[in-house]
Amino acid sequence: MSAGSATLIALVAGIIALGVLAQLLSARLQLPSIIFYIFAGLALGPAAELALDTRIVSLSTFGGETTLSAVVGLAVAIIVFEGAFHLQVDRIREAPTASFRLVTVGAAIALIGTAVAVHLVYPEVGWGIAFLIGALLVATGPTVVTPILQVVPVRDRVSATLETEGIINDVTAAILAVVVFKVIVIQGETPADILTEFMARLGQGLLVGVAVAGVVYYLLRYVDLSPGDAPRNARLLVLAGALVAYAGANFLAGEAGVAAAATAGFLLGNADVPYEGDIVDFKGDITLLVLSFVFIILAALLELDALADVGWDGLLVVVAIALVLRPLLVFVSLAGDRFTVSEKLFVGFVGPRGIIPASVATLFALRLQELGAVHEANVLLGVVFLAILLTAVFEGGLARYIAEYLDVIPMRVIIVGGGRVGRALADRLQERGENVVLIEDDETVVEQARNEGYTVEHGDGTDTDVLRSAGADAAKIVVAATGDDDANLLVSQLASTKFDVENVIARANNPDNVEPFEQLGVQTISSSLATAWAIDNQIERPALSHWMTDLDRVGDVQEVELRNPALCDRPVREVGPELPDTCLIALVCRDGEAVVPTADYTVHDGDRLTLLGRTEAVREGMALCRGEDE
């Protein structure tokens, strides 16, 4: 093996190791991993050039522009496919109107607004480069949005809207940027040709994506993939499908491959394919490695001349994009929808740019440099990377604090005890959109629970530091659900005294401990009595018992504090018709006393209403009672 090959292998291995380290730091510090990718890349490129007068990673490291373009393209195919695979139709239905407006009206505002801002700050580069930068910075891809949502568990409609916007904008921004570059920047044709070119590339990508998805689905569903190795072969087949879709469409038209990969991923992700769990896990691991590798490389290739060319004026463009255009397009797109003002502000704050702008801008800049347009290339690269860097660092780093300040994170529930009872309770709460963290000290149980998709803090729930690490400082409910009554009592006391948790509930495994627990001010559920109540309900109230068992599937029962002035000091006969259909007021609790209200019963501010009905109707009714729909 030559010295050059050995060096390249060592460098690639080092970059992958940095990517894994970035993932570990992200999980530990609860910050989006893209922040660490960017800083790692800057250290290998611009920072190394300043300190050592040479770059550890340069364009020649990977064989020049052609090789780099191929590597980045295949990586983007995997990343986009994986993101689209997770984009479920049910998730889109959480906020379909909002998602559609964001990727149409919102994208148009971002495109035109960014182009105007760039042209005002850098008039010498012309409208072509201004619109090229605008097209690239439309993208708020899943590569940066998803890591933020992993550490900021916002409500379903908020996360669904951001994820859908990111996937679709990745596709449209990549194609639009190529069209703008080809039609306006290179050929100097009129903008009227953009629509035709854009639709042609998008259409080709969609057709190839549908065809590849159909073939892969047929092979997975109806062809024997070898009984002994079927899960592995299914994983490899799906990965090959993503690459073939991208390469096939790209062969027909540049960047149509992004649309093909996204289409194939979306169709297969929403189809009933076998071995889906294995496929998801495999793709997730591959995507993390590819994403970290490519992001670190692209950040390392950033030229200091590009940053020097954009200067401080580049900050003006980024500020306009992040603090003016983004909130504007969000409020315009979400006007009249069921999002609260706080949720709109949060969506307006979270608009980081990711892998698509970085990869495409790098390749365009190299092409412009070949054409002698060095200043234009530097402005393109500098503005795009400055936008990526600043939005990723500030929006990613501050997203959790902004979400907490705006109160858009659902109620945090900590369940101490990851056994059957704790996981069953976590299932029901998570189905309602709550933010649940399990605490468990048995490593086997921790591994099992994490494999099933739960968020688990490994440690002893009676340890103050473990409770704090799980988020007890911000928890509204702590449930002590272990099989040890002494541990449950200690957890309850710590939650009440150390963390001032609003609602603490303990499981009493021994019925004789219920009274002592309650004398200490702990809300207590006896396991044996709970079982007896469940059996009694099956005997005496079977229909209600079955309905309650299927909560969040066919219906829901929720208690909410009345805070909407428009509903206060009015009788139930007037409030009821204002609630959604199939949502009823079952109980009203005032001063600790619950009553079944008559039609003439007047509800007041601060009353706690128990709403009963279909799941979505109950949730809309809760928002109305809180005054969130005003």
N, C-alpha and C positions, 0 to 999 in steps of 0.2 A: 504494500500500500504506500502510495506516495505521501510526502509530507503535506502537500496541499489537501489531499483527500482526508488525511487524519485530522488536519486542522478544521476542515469543514464539518466533519462528523462531530468533533468536540464542540464546535460552535453551535451546531443544531441541537445537540444534547443539552448544552448549557441553556439555550433559549427555552427548550421544553421544560427544563428544571425550573427556570425563572417563572414560567407560566403556571406550573403546579404550585410553586411557592406563593404566587399572587393569589391563587384560589384559596390557599390555606389562610393567608392574611385576610382575604375578603371575608371568609367565614368567621374568623376570629374577631375581627374588628367591626363586622357588620357594615362594610362599605363595598360598593360595587367593584368587581374585580378589574374593570376596564381602567380604573385609576392606576392600579399597580402595573398593568400592562404598559400603559403610556410612559410611566416613569422609568420602567425597566428599559423600554426602547430608547428613550431619550438618553439614558445612561450609556447605552451601547453605541449610540450614534453621536449626536451633537455634543453631549457632555464629554465623551471620550476625546472628541476632536479638540475641544478646548483645553482639556487637561493633558492629553498625550500627543497632541498634534497629529492624530490619526484616528480613524474610525474602526471600531471592532467589527461593526457590520456596515457594509456598503453595497452599492448596486452590483459591483463586480463579484462580491462574495457568492452570489447566486447565479452567475453567468450572464448578467445583463438584463435588459428590459424584457426580451422575449420570454426568457425562462421565468423571470419574476411574474410576468403577466399570467403565464400558465399556472404557476403555483397559487397565486392569489385568486385566480378565477375558480379553480377547483375547490379551494378553501371556502370561497364565498358560496359556491353551490351547496356544499355540505351545511354551512351555517344557515343559509336561507331555507333549505329543505327542512332542516330540523325545527326551525322556528315555525314554519307553516304547518308542520306535522302536529304541533301542539295547539294550533289554532282551531279549536272545536266550534262547530256550528252553534252549540248550546251557549258557548261563551260569547259569541257575536250577538246572540239574541238578548244578552244582558243589556245592551245599549245599541241596537242596530242603527237607529237614526243618527245618534251622536257619532258613531264610527263612520258612517257614510259621509256625513258633512265634513268631518275632519280630513278625510282623504280626498275630498273634492274642493269644497269651498275653502277649507283651512289650508290645503296644499297650494291652492291658487294664491291665497294671501301671502303665504310663506315665499313662494316663487317670486312674485312681483315685488313684494316688499323688500326682500333680500337683494334683488337686482337693483332696485332704486337706491338702497342704502350703499351698496358697493359702488355704484356709479357716482353718487354724490361725494363719496370719500376718495375714490380713485377714478376721476373722470378720464384720465389718460389711457386706461386699459380698454375703454369702449364698452358698448352695450353687450356685445357678444360674450366677453368674459364675465361681465356682470350677471347675465342670465345663466351662464354656465355654473357660476358659483351658487346662484339662487336655486338652480335645479338640483345640484348636489346636496345642498343644505335643507332641502325639503325632507330628506330622510331622517326619521327618528327610529332607527332600527331596533329589533329585538335584542341585538347583541349588547345594547346599553340599557334598554328599558327593562328587560327581564331581570338582570342582576339587581337593579334598583327595587323592583317589586318583590324580589326574594327577601330583601331585608326591611322592606316597608310594606307590611301586609294590609293594604287598603281594601276598601269594599269591592265586591265582585264587579260592579258596574264600572268602577274607575279603572281597575286593572284590565278588564276585558277591552275597554275603549282604548287604552294606551297600547296594549299588545296588538290589537287589530290594526290600529293606525301604523304601528311600527312595521309590521309585516308588509302591508300593502304599500306603504311609502317607500320601503326598501326597493320594491320591484319597480314602481313607477319612476322613482328618482333616478335609478340606474339607467333605465331606458331613455328617460327624458334628457338626461345629461349627455348621453351618447348622441342623441338626435341633435341637440343644440350644438354640440361640438362639431358634428359633421356638417350640419346645414348652415349654421351661422358663422362659427369661428373659422372653419377650414375652407368651405366652399363659398362663403359669403352670400348665400341665397337668402331669400326673404323669409321672415318668420311664418308666413302662411304655409310653407311646406312642412312645418314641424308636426302639425296634427296628422297629416297623411303618413309621414315617416314613423311617428310614435305608434299609431294604431297598427301599422303593418308589423312592426317589431313585436308589439304586445300580442297581436293575434297569432303570430308564428310561435311565440313562446307558449301561449295558452294551448295551442293545438298539439305541440310536441309534448307538453306536460300531461295533457289528457291521455295521449296515446301511450306514453311510458307508464303512467299510473295504471292504465287498463291492463297492459301486459304484466306488470308486476303483481297486480291484484289477482289476475288469472293464475299465474304461476304459484302464488302463495296459497290460493284457495283450492285449486283443482288439480295441481300436479304434486305427486309424491316427492317431497324434497329430501328423501332418505330418512326413514324413521329414527335412526340413531343420532343423526346430526341435523334434524329439521330446524330446531331453534337457531343454531349457528348459521345454517344455510339461509334461513329467512332474514337474518340480520345482514348478511353479506349481499343478498339479493336486493334489499331495500337500499343499501349504501350504493351499490352499483347502479340502481335505478336513478338515484339522485345525480350521480356523475354523468350518466348517459343522457338524461334529460337536459342537463346544462350544456354538455358538449354538443349534442345534436342541434339544439336551438341556436347555440352560438355559431355553429358552422353555417347556419342559414342567414343569421343577422346578428351583429355584435350586440351583446348585452341582452338579447332575447333569452339567453340561457337563464338569467335570473328569474324571469317570469315562468319559464318552464320548470325550474327547480321548485319554485314556490307553489305552482299549480299541482305538480305531482305530489309534493309533501302534504298539501291541504287535502287533496282527494284521498290519499292513502290514510292520512290521520283520522279522517272521518268515516272511513270504510271499516267494516267488521273483518279485520285481517287477523289471522292466527298469530300467536306468539307476540302480540303487541307489547306486552310488558318487557320482554327480552329486547325487542327492537328499540323501544324508548330508552332503556338503560344504555344500550350499546351506542346509539346515536348521541345520547347526551355526553358520554365520555369522549367519543371521537370529536364532537363539536367543541368541547372545552379545550382539548389539546390544539385543534386546528385554529380556533379563535385566538388563543393566547399566542401561538406561534406567529400568525399573520399580523396581529396587532402590534406585537413587539417589533417585528421587522419593519413595518410601515412607519412606526414612530422613530425607529433608528435611522431611516432614510431621510428624515426631514432635514433640509438644508438650512444652515444658519443664515445664509444669504436671503432665503425666503422670509424668515422672521424679521430680518433687518429691513427688507424691502417694505413689508407691511407696516412696520413700526408701531407706534402708539395708536395710529389711526385705525389699525386693525381691531383694537379694543372697542372703538366706537361702533364698528360693524357688528361685533359679537353682542355688545350691549343692546343694540337695536333689535337684533334677532331674538335674544333671550328675554329681554325685559319689556319690549314694546310689541314686536310682531307676534311672538308666541302667545302671550296673554290675550292679545286682540283676536287672533284667529280662533282661540279656544272659546272665548265668550261669544263670538259670532256663531261658531259652529254648534255650540251647546245651548244657544238661546231657545227658551221654551221647552227644554227637556227637563227630566226629573232630577237633574244634578243640582245639589245645593251650591250656594255661593262658595263655600269652603272647598268643595270638591272641584269646582271650576278653577279656583285659584291654584289648587294642587296640580291639576292637569296642565294648567298654564305655566306652572313652574317647571314641570318635568318634560323637557323636550331635548334630551341630549342627542348628539350626533354620533354615529358609530362607524362600522366597518365599511359600508358601501361608499360614503363620501371619502373616507381615507384611501381605500384601494383605487377607486376610479380617479380621484384627484391626482394621486401619485403617477398613474400611467399617463394621464392627460398632460401633466407638467413635463414629463420626459419628452412627450411628443412636441409640445410647444418649444422646448429648448432646442430640439432638433431643427425646428423651423426658424430659429433665431429670435423667437419672442421670449427672451429670458425674463424681462420684467413682468410680462403677463403671466408667465409660468410661476414666478415667485409669489405674485399676488394671489394667484389661484391656490397654490399650495399653502402659503402662509395663512390666508384667511380661513381656509377649510380646516387646517390643523389647529389653528388657534380656537376656532369654534368648537372643535371636538374636545380639545384639551380643557378649555374653561368650562364648557357645559358638563362634561363628564366629572370633572373634579368638584365644581361647586354644586351642581344639581345632584350629582350622585352622593357627594359627601354630606350635603345638608338636607337631603330628601326626608330622612327620618325625622329630623327636628322640625322641619316645615310641616310634615304630616301630623306630628303630635301637637304643634301649635294650632293648626287648623282643625284639629280633632276629626281627621278623616280615617284614622285607624280604628277598626272595630274593637269592641271590648276585649281586653286581654284576660284570658282565663288560664290560671295555672292549676294543673292537676298533679298532685304528688302521688305517685303510684302508677306505673305503666302496665299494670296487669290487665286482666280481662275487663274489670269494672272501669278502670281509668280509660282504656282505649275505646270501650263502648260509649262512654260519655263524651269523649273527644270526638268520635264520629258524628254524634248528633249535633254537637255544638259547631263543628266545622261545616256541616251541611247548611247551617244557618248563617254562615259567613263570619263566625267569630274567630278570633286569633288565639289559638290554643297552644300551650306549651306543656308537655309532659315532663315530670322529673322522676327519674328512676336510677337506682344505684346498681342494679343487676346488669352486668355487661351484655349477657345473652338477651335479656329482655330489651335493652336499649337498641341492640343491633336489629332485633326483630321488628321493633316499633318503627325504627328509622327506615327499614326496608319497606314497610307498609305505608310510608309517606308522612309519618307524624314528625313534628318538631320536638326533639327530645333533648333535655339537659341532663347530662350524666352526672350523678352525684347524690348525696344524701339530702333529702328534702328537709331534714331537721337542722341543716347547716345554714346559717344566715347568709353566708357568701354564695351558696348555691341558689338559694331563693332569689337573691339580688341579681345573680347572673341570668336567671330565667326571666327576669323582668318584674319581680314583685313590687318594685317601686311604682310601676305604672299599672299594676293589675287591679281590676275591679272585683274579681272573684278569685278566691283560692279554695280549691277542693282537696281535702286530705282523704285519699281513697286507698290507702295501703291496707294490708291485712293485719297491721299491728296497731291496736287502739292507743297504746302509749305514744307511738310515733305520730299518729293522727292528732292527738291532743296537743303535743308539742308544736307541730306544724301550725295548728290553729292559733295557738297562743302567740307564736312568732309573727304570723301574718297580721294578727290584730294589733299587737303592741309595737313591733319593730317597723312594720310597713304601713300600718293604718289602712289596711285593705277594707273596702266598704262592705264586702259580703264574704264571710268565711263559713264553709260548710264542711263537716267532718263525717266520715263513715264510721259507724260503731259496729264492729263485728260481733261484740258480745252485747246482747240486749240490756244486761244489767248496767252497762256503762252509759246508757242514754241519759239517764237522769243526772249523774255527776257531770257529764259533759255540758248539759244545758244549764246546770247551776253555775258553771264557769262562763256562761254567756256564749257558748258555741252552738250554732245551728247544727243539729245532729240528725242523721238518717241511719236508722237501724237496718242492717242487711236482712235480718230475719223478718222484721216487720214489713220492710219493703216487699219482700217476696210474698208475704201473706196478703198484703194489699193487692199485689198484682194478680194473685190467684183469685181473690175475692172479686176483683173487677171482671175477670174472665167469667166468673159464675153469674154475677148480678148485672153487670153492664158490658156484655160482650161486644156490642157494636161500638161503644165509646172506647173500650179497651183496644180493639183492633185499629180504630182510627188514630188513637193516641200513639200506638206502636209505629204507625206509618207517617208520623209527623215529618214535615219537610218533603214528603213525596206527594201526598194528596191534600195535606192541610197543615195548619200550624196554630199554636196558641202562644201568644206573647204578651208580656206586661210592659207598658210604656207610661212614662210620666207625661201628663198633659202640660204642654208649654205653649201651644198655639193660641194667641189671644183671640183669634177669630172663632175658636170653639169653646172658649171658657165662658162660664156663667150662662150656659144655655142648657135646656132640657135634652134628654137623650133622644126624644122624638125629633129634634131638629139636628142634632149632631149625627145621628145614625145615617140619614140619607146622604150626608156629605162624605161618609166613608166609602171606599170602593165596594162594588157589588161583592157579595159572598163574604163580607167582613162584618162581624157583629161585636157589640160590646157585651161581654158575658158577665164581668164583675167590675166594680169600682171600689178601690181601696182608699180610705181617707182616715188619717190619724190611726193607722194600724188596724182599722176595722173594715172588712170586706163585705159588700152587700151586692145582691143581684138587683140591678137598677130597674125601676119602672120607667114607663115612657115619660113620666113627668119629673123624674129625678134630674136635678141640675148638677152638672159637673163643673168643677172649679179648677183654677190653675194649681198645679201640684198634685192633683188626684192621680192615682195610678190606675190606668184602665187595662183590663185584660181583654185582648182582642182575639177572636176565634174565627177561623174561616180558611179559605184556600191560601196557600203559602204566599203567592205573590200579592194577593189582596191584603193579607195581614201586614206584609212588609211596607206596602204603599200606605196603609192606614197608620202604621207607626211613624212613618216620615211625616204624614199630615199632622198627627198629634204633636209631634215635636216642632212643627212649624218649618220643616225643611223644604217644603214645596212652594213656599211663598217667594 
